[in-house]
């Protein structure tokens, strides 16, 4: 790749606008920006607005009427007269105001009527420039201008005056806007809440809430029956909990449709602000813990709605505690009323948070030149960002910091040891995973992208941190690691979430395979439900995915992969009477499909032979109950048996007028799968149908 316009490694093109009548004419906004984990520097005299009239072969800097030193800039060209160009320009010449004050002494909204040769400052507003800096002109009226910030403000006089009211109902923090050139009243906006659409210039809005574009940071689950709940924290959308499934039939009519499943209405908000960690009280399903930015942890009593802050705070006159934007907390797996929270110290919260104590020294480098907040709480540095307790040994805690330290204690916090390996490089310790199989084993995901190290790094220890081994294996480079998890059943199986998707290793990290069912988006968290063996995957951009009964992954071994045909264990099959509601929803509701009901028959085929796959279900007496077929291509496949007999010997299950489904009697069954000369069989149980 070659650069058409380049200043140096500190500069980049933050916005580009093209003349629609002369596409070789391009405007580019160059922005000097350098952000580290503990600092943010932006702006300078080298950046600014540049123009090319030969499709980028040569460039000219536009300066007349513009500030000498500029920061982030947003651009837009008026399509009916491309000589008219608008820019919102950040500049700190003459000093700056408070970050929450959007006035600028030298920057603001600028207008050019001669293709950028000269500019006139028409307004001093620059709403939080580094985060927004977007401006739009109505494609049919150059006097109507929209300035994007926390909200969208509009002008009817070419930017001389702005007023609010355009985006009162949508979510805040505006980052994108498209105006329909054939109808100026019709526009779409993108913000921290999603996508909104108006047909009457902002008087009313339609929220496209059917798009699964949530940005989850962390996940949680509980052990509710019959369906467990999932919780998680979202970027600027609070913390939520909802069911892993619902009692509604999916796709009854038309066949294969998704007309009744898990809807947004089944989810409930349990915390505000930016949501991060969530935890379910294991003894009281009405108690949920959530957290917003800066360690603001709270306990919610769901049946009463009462929420109590349980964040530790120093006594008056003592130094403040430092908490990360995304501070870790969890409920102890050994004491259900005890929580642990990470700041620059580790805090132990007892009696469900009513009491707390500090149980560690400062577990960061405590570099006074770096720990101060720069701008907002998002830049607080020198904090614990990963925290966990061994599920095998009470009081064995692990803590990782944003400045690259790893500490552990074996006595509940009385004594801490710095066990940081050199390989950690001083980078952000994104996640620590104590082993579920060996008490001295732990895994660490290290994320260096904040310090320009973009490759994944996974480390493991088998001796409590005395020595470390790199188990990054063949994970693709250029994709920072966000989370690592160890399989609950198979110590050789690891899961890794990266900046560009999810991977699984069957050999303790020597080799990794991409899980292609998950889109190539940041995967921030991965959990495995111990009862259902579902994989719960939190993405930062495509919401939550649940891989139902991922136990076959746990069962994969070299011998399984070497076999021509392998049939995995079949979990207990549980009949369900599901409600059928076609509802005629249309396309404006989000509907996640419920897991299919039935006996899950999962098998592995090593290579394609051309032979068909035949599956037969027999009862305990050996009588054939049902015959099925399945895919014959290489890989892992799953076929469902609906726990009913052959067609014609049972009632259909998709029409209430014809009666409820007739399930086979509870008891032991056997499944036999045949592919050519290869055969495999497993015994399994069918549970009693509800109410029978």
FIVOSE-908387 format. One record per residue (C-alpha): residue in three letters; x, y, z. Coordinates in steps of 0.05 Angstrom, whole numbers, plus 5000, padded with zeros to 4 digits. Example, Ala and Ser with C-alpha at 12.3 -4.5 7.8 and 13.67 -1.06 7.14 Angstrom:
ala524649105156;ser527349795143;
***
This chain:
unk500050005000;unk502650694983;unk500451355014;unk497551894971;unk498152395027;unk502852295086;unk505952755138;unk509252295189;unk507651715235;unk503852175283;unk498952415230;unk493052065197;unk487152255153;unk481152325199;unk476052525146;unk475452555070;unk470252915028;unk469552854952;unk466653344903;unk460752964873;unk460953344808;unk468453284800;unk470752644836;unk478052804824;unk477253374873;unk478453104943;unk478953445011;unk482753095067;unk483253285140;unk490053095170;unk490152995245;unk496152935291;unk494452445346;unk498352005394;unk494751625449;unk498251185499;unk495150815557;unk496651405602;unk496552015556;unk493052345498;unk496552855454;unk493353155393;unk493853745345;unk499354155314;unk501354615257;unk502954055208;unk495953805202;unk489854145173;unk485654115109;unk488853895044;unk485953904974;unk487453494912;unk484653634842;unk487953044808;unk485152444847;unk490552474900;unk496752524857;unk498453194888;unk495953584948;unk495554304970;unk494654535042;unk488755015052;unk490455555103;unk486956225088;unk482156375145;unk483755735184;unk487555665249;unk494955525243;unk494754955294;unk489054465285;unk486653825317;unk481053375292;unk477053635233;unk470553425201;unk468653595129;unk462653615083;unk461553865012;unk455054164988;unk453153734928;unk449154244888;unk454854744891;unk461254374910;unk464955034918;unk461455074985;unk465154675037;unk463854635112;unk468954435165;unk468654365240;unk475654495265;unk478854355332;unk484154865352;unk487255065419;unk490455705395;unk489256225449;unk488055695502;unk482655185514;unk476355135554;unk474154565599;unk473153905561;unk465653965573;unk465354675544;unk464654625468;unk466655345454;unk473355465421;unk477556095420;unk480255965350;unk476755355324;unk469455225308;unk465155175246;unk468255445182;unk465155565113;unk468455635046;unk464955884983;unk470855804936;unk472855074942;unk477055175004;unk481455734978;unk478956175034;unk474856045097;unk470256435143;unk469256255215;unk461756255226;unk461255945295;unk465755775355;unk462555115372;unk466754465371;unk463053935412;unk468453495445;unk472653485383;unk476752855393;unk470452435400;unk465752745349;unk467953275297;unk462653115246;unk458753635206;unk453453545152;unk450254025102;unk443353905075;unk444353655003;unk438754124979;unk439954745022;unk446955005038;unk444255415095;unk441854805134;unk447754525173;unk448053975225;unk453353945279;unk454353275312;unk456353215385;unk453052945447;unk446653125408;unk445553395338;unk444654145332;unk441954465270;unk442855135236;unk438355475185;unk443156045170;unk449555715146;unk452255565214;unk451756265244;unk446956015298;unk445355315322;unk439555055362;unk437954395395;unk431753965389;unk433453565328;unk435452935366;unk431852975433;unk429252265431;unk435051855403;unk441051625445;unk446652115456;unk453652145425;unk452752255351;unk457951965303;unk454651905235;unk449152225194;unk446552115123;unk441352585092;unk437052325035;unk438752764974;unk431652654946;unk428252845011;unk431853295062;unk426853115117;unk429252395113;unk435652225149;unk439251675186;unk443851775245;unk448751315281;unk450451415353;unk452551025415;unk445550735418;unk445150475347;unk441550705283;unk435651185281;unk431451435223;unk427052045214;unk422352245157;unk420452935186;unk427053265202;unk427653025273;unk420553115298;unk419652365305;unk424651795302;unk424651055288;unk429750645327;unk432450055288;unk432849615349;unk432648975309;unk440149055294;unk444648635339;unk450249145344;unk451449165419;unk458549275445;unk459348815505;unk465248855552;unk464048285600;unk458947725611;unk455847325668;unk451046745676;unk446946435732;unk444145735745;unk436745905738;unk431945355718;unk429545175668;unk433345705629;unk439546045656;unk440246795651;unk445747195617;unk448347865639;unk453148365609;unk455549075606;unk455049505543;unk458850105518;unk454650705538;unk448350285544;unk448550045616;unk448249325642;unk442848825622;unk440548125639;unk436047655600;unk434346925588;unk438546445548;unk432146185517;unk424646245522;unk418745745518;unk416745965448;unk417145535387;unk421645805332;unk419745775260;unk413045405260;unk410145765200;unk412445865148;unk417245285156;unk424145515178;unk421846215196;unk423946575259;unk417346845285;unk417746735359;unk424246715398;unk428147125448;unk426147855441;unk428848505470;unk422848525516;unk425547925554;unk431748335575;unk431948805634;unk436749375650;unk440349295716;unk445249875714;unk446650515677;unk452450905646;unk457550495609;unk456249785632;unk462049325648;unk462048725695;unk455548395719;unk454747845771;unk448747435794;unk448047285868;unk448446515871;unk443946485932;unk438547005914;unk436447075842;unk433347755858;unk440248045872;unk444548275814;unk451048665817;unk453049145761;unk458249665749;unk459150295709;unk465550675692;unk470650815745;unk468950235791;unk461950475806;unk459449795830;unk452249735855;unk447649195883;unk440549165856;unk434748825891;unk430548665830;unk423948525864;unk423949215898;unk428149605849;unk432749865905;unk439849985882;unk445550105931;unk452550345915;unk457849895946;unk463950235916;unk469750305966;unk471551025980;unk477351306020;unk476551696084;unk476552446079;unk483652696073;unk486452046045;unk488851965973;unk483451755924;unk483151045899;unk484450955825;unk479450545785;unk479850365712;unk474250545663;unk473049795662;unk474549565733;unk474148815747;unk469848505801;unk467147815815;unk463547395867;unk468046905902;unk466646185879;unk467845965951;unk463946505989;unk457446715954;unk456747355995;unk463947585984;unk466148005924;unk472948245901;unk474048895864;unk480349175831;unk482649895833;unk489850065844;unk488749605904;unk484648975911;unk478549055955;unk474748505990;unk467348655998;unk463548236049;unk456148176068;unk454348295995;unk458348935994;unk455749246059;unk462849216086;unk469649266052;unk477049236066;unk483349356026;unk487248706021;unk493248905979;unk498549435970;unk498449835906;unk499149295853;unk501249765797;unk507750115780;unk504750735813;unk508651195766;unk506651885788;unk508152165718;unk502951715688;unk497451565738;unk493852235736;unk487352275697;unk487952605629;unk481352905607;unk476252395631;unk476251765674;unk477551365612;unk484951555617;unk485851365691;unk492150945691;unk495750505741;unk489850055757;unk488149315764;unk484349105702;unk483948355710;unk482347985774;unk480447265789;unk480446735843;unk482246005834;unk475945575831;unk480045015863;unk483345375922;unk479945905964;unk484146535974;unk488646435914;unk487747085877;unk490847355813;unk491148085793;unk493648405728;unk494549145716;unk494149615657;unk501549775665;unk503549055656;unk504248745725;unk501648065749;unk501047915823;unk498347315861;unk496847145933;unk495746455963;unk492946696030;unk487047146012;unk491147776005;unk495747756066;unk501847676022;unk502547845949;unk508047645900;unk509947995836;unk510247435785;unk510547865722;unk514347525665;unk518847935620;unk514547705561;unk508748115587;unk512448725562;unk509149225608;unk502749155568;unk495549135589;unk493848485625;unk487048385593;unk484747745627;unk487347235677;unk484246545677;unk485846085737;unk485445355716;unk479444925730;unk483844305730;unk490544475763;unk490944945824;unk497745235805;unk495945355732;unk493446005703;unk492946335635;unk493847065617;unk491647455556;unk496148065544;unk493648635500;unk498949105474;unk494949495422;unk494950115466;unk502450125460;unk502949955386;unk503949205396;unk498248885357;unk500048155359;unk496347685407;unk500047425469;unk497646855512;unk501846615571;unk501046035618;unk504045805684;unk503845135718;unk507345335782;unk503545925809;unk507246435768;unk514446235781;unk515446065708;unk511546235646;unk510645935577;unk508246275513;unk502245905487;unk500346395433;unk502145855383;unk499846015312;unk494646535329;unk494547025271;unk498847635280;unk495848325281;unk489948125324;unk490648315397;unk488347805448;unk482548025492;unk480747405533;unk483046695544;unk478946145577;unk480345425595;unk475044905579;unk471344655640;unk471943915621;unk478243865579;unk484644195604;unk487644165534;unk482144595504;unk482945345506;unk478645905478;unk481346585457;unk477747225438;unk481647695395;unk480648365361;unk478347995299;unk474347385321;unk474746765365;unk479546175364;unk479945495398;unk485945055413;unk485544305425;unk492844235447;unk493944755503;unk495545315456;unk500444995407;unk495545075350;unk489145485342;unk483145435297;unk478446005279;unk471245915300;unk468046135236;unk460946185264;unk463146805302;unk463847425258;unk470747765252;unk469448275306;unk472748405374;unk471047845423;unk471548135493;unk469047555535;unk467746815532;unk464146395584;unk462245665588;unk455945475625;unk457544885671;unk450644555667;unk448744665595;unk455844695568;unk453745275524;unk459145755501;unk457046475514;unk460846975472;unk460847725482;unk462848135421;unk464248875416;unk459849045358;unk455448435345;unk452448325414;unk452147625446;unk452646945413;unk450846295448;unk453545645421;unk448545135448;unk451644515481;unk458844595459;unk460843965497;unk463343615434;unk468944125432;unk470943905502;unk471043185478;unk475543285418;unk482142915425;unk487442695375;unk484242005373;unk477442305357;unk480442715300;unk484042105274;unk477741675271;unk473741625207;unk467141685246;unk466041895317;unk459441975355;unk459742435415;unk455842325479;unk448542505474;unk446142935532;unk439642765568;unk433942945521;unk428643365556;unk421743425524;unk418744125523;unk411844365506;unk413145015470;unk408245575457;unk407045715384;unk405746435364;unk406546665293;unk404747375312;unk406247685244;unk411748095275;unk414348415211;unk421748605210;unk422149135264;unk423148665323;unk429548315342;unk428347565349;unk433847095369;unk432046375352;unk430945905410;unk435145275413;unk431944685379;unk428444185425;unk430643465418;unk436042955429;unk442543265403;unk446242765361;unk453143035344;unk458242665302;unk464942755268;unk466742535197;unk474042565179;unk473442535103;unk468242525049;unk466941815022;unk460441934984;unk456641475031;unk450141705062;unk449441815136;unk443841405167;unk441641485239;unk437141005277;unk434041095346;unk432140465385;unk428840375452;unk431539955510;unk428439325480;unk432039445414;unk425739645375;unk426940175322;unk423440825340;unk425941325288;unk430441365228;unk433942005208;unk439342235160;unk444942745166;unk450343115127;unk456142705101;unk461443245091;unk467843275133;unk467243615201;unk462643625261;unk455143575248;unk449043575293;unk442243255280;unk436243325326;unk431242775342;unk424743095366;unk423442505415;unk417542285373;unk416241665332;unk415941605257;unk411342065217;unk404241785215;unk405041485284;unk404642155321;unk401042815320;unk404143435288;unk407043935336;unk405644575300;unk398144625303;unk394544675370;unk388144455336;unk391143765324;unk393743675395;unk400243705432;unk406443315411;unk406742585430;unk413542445460;unk416441755468;unk416341465539;unk421941665586;unk427641175591;unk433940915558;unk435140955483;unk440740805435;unk442841185373;unk446740835318;unk450041225262;unk452540885199;unk456941175143;unk458840645093;unk462640105131;unk463640555192;unk458740505251;unk458240835319;unk453140805374;unk451541135441;unk446341035495;unk442641625524;unk436541795565;unk429942145550;unk427142505610;unk419842495630;unk415543005594;unk413143585637;unk406543425672;unk406842695653;
***
